[in-house]
Amino acid sequence: MSAHFARPHRHEELDRLADRRLLRDLGYVGGHWTAGHSAASFEVTDPATGATVGFVAALDARQTTEAVDAAARALPAWRSALPQERSKTLRKWFELIIAAKDDLALLMTLEQGKPLKESLGEIDYAASFVEWYAEEAKRLNAESVTSHLPNAEMTVRREPLGVVGVVTPWNFPSAMLTRKAAAALAAGCTVVAHPSSETPLSALALAELGERAGLPAGVFNVVTGDARTIVGAMCADARVRAMSFTGSTEVGRLIAAQSAPTMKRLVMELGGHAPLIVFDDADIDKAVMIALDAKFATSGQDCLAANRIYVQRPIYERFCAAFARRIEQLRTGNGLSGDADIGPLMHERAVKKVEEQVADALARGARCLAGGKRHAAGPLFYQPTLLVDVTDAALIMHEETFGPVAAVTPFEDEAEVVARANATEYGLVAYVVTESGARQARMGRALDYGMVAINRVKITGAPIPFGGVKQSGIGREGSRHGLEAFTDLKYLCLDVA
């Protein structure tokens, strides 16, 4: 079935799309657009206005199995294709994504709410993974092993793992899909992807472009609908050899448990609770800008967001005052307005969680220097907020916030702040601001995190191994390591006597 649902798309901003074919409302299985057997659907709304963006097909376990069937059928030809053939197709996909950048960013802002300038940046970010893995596909080389046996020639090669299940979140609906799928496709695997039901349009638009780029039927599938049903079916299917997931640690544990009976490879980017540590030798204006970027990008709805900001006592009050002034200058509003810095939160649950954390911190003695309540822009908007003197007992110091609230607390010395920063089950990223080279080296070693950013915020990109330690994930995405995650090692030993 290739026709769209009869329900009208009511969001007037959709008229801005240059290519209306990128607005897809059906699942993509085996090279066909399908409404599924029940023709059930779910609504996608604009979090900024509450307006309906569209209705998308709600596929079920049966269609999930059909997607795995299609991926399994497509696997032999795709895995045996020459690496440069896969590379050429991925390169074409990249070019089409870049050409459709404005439309893809518009769809993302409509369904996710982030400011349009951030959506445009994410499309560039998403495309960069497709470009990177288009090149890496040609570099997956075998290696020779110096033989420890007489008359033996030894080789180790990497082979595609098989069908890969991909589960992506709502906060980065394009980049998280391409970071996973492009790596798997470059390795010679086929993909069954499930996007968040809050932001499925970005994934479906990418599937449309993948089809135009020449991805063969069944190589890349998108199954939209209820996460429990679809992901449960993927986990239970032994033909799905790996599950790649970005989301909460809680859900990651569930996927790991459901994948255990079939012994799947797991690649997981889970929760974060990032510390940002500002030492007293830092330039305060620079430190404030780093804190602003680390906290308020994507309206704070980012696993890399600085959740706990520690500032050394001698500069604490000056930093807090300067930070408050900058936060008050942030503009909150509809992401399509062009000048918004802070967009809406994704749903009411997110707003209530922010309210709970702010109320708890204030009850425990924190001071609010900026914001502190819902914003007049709409029911899902929350004011950019600064809490200072936040105690370690506060909820916000133990839980991911996923909202535009900065929590600042003082510290005395390096040993103390390292202990406090590491006192969490999470270990994705940590930020440090200091001019001391020796301290930079010490902190890079002492902080128990998969990634450490020193005197900057932006550290991610296609060439780097993205991921965390402890309860923040398993494996790495991006870089050659992200491709190797979707391969198995095969050892060949040849007798040459």
Summary of the structure (lengths in Angstrom):
residues: 497
radius of gyration: 23.4
end to end distance: 59.9
largest distance: 81.1
contacts: 1843
relative contact order: 0.13
helix: 43%
strand: 22%
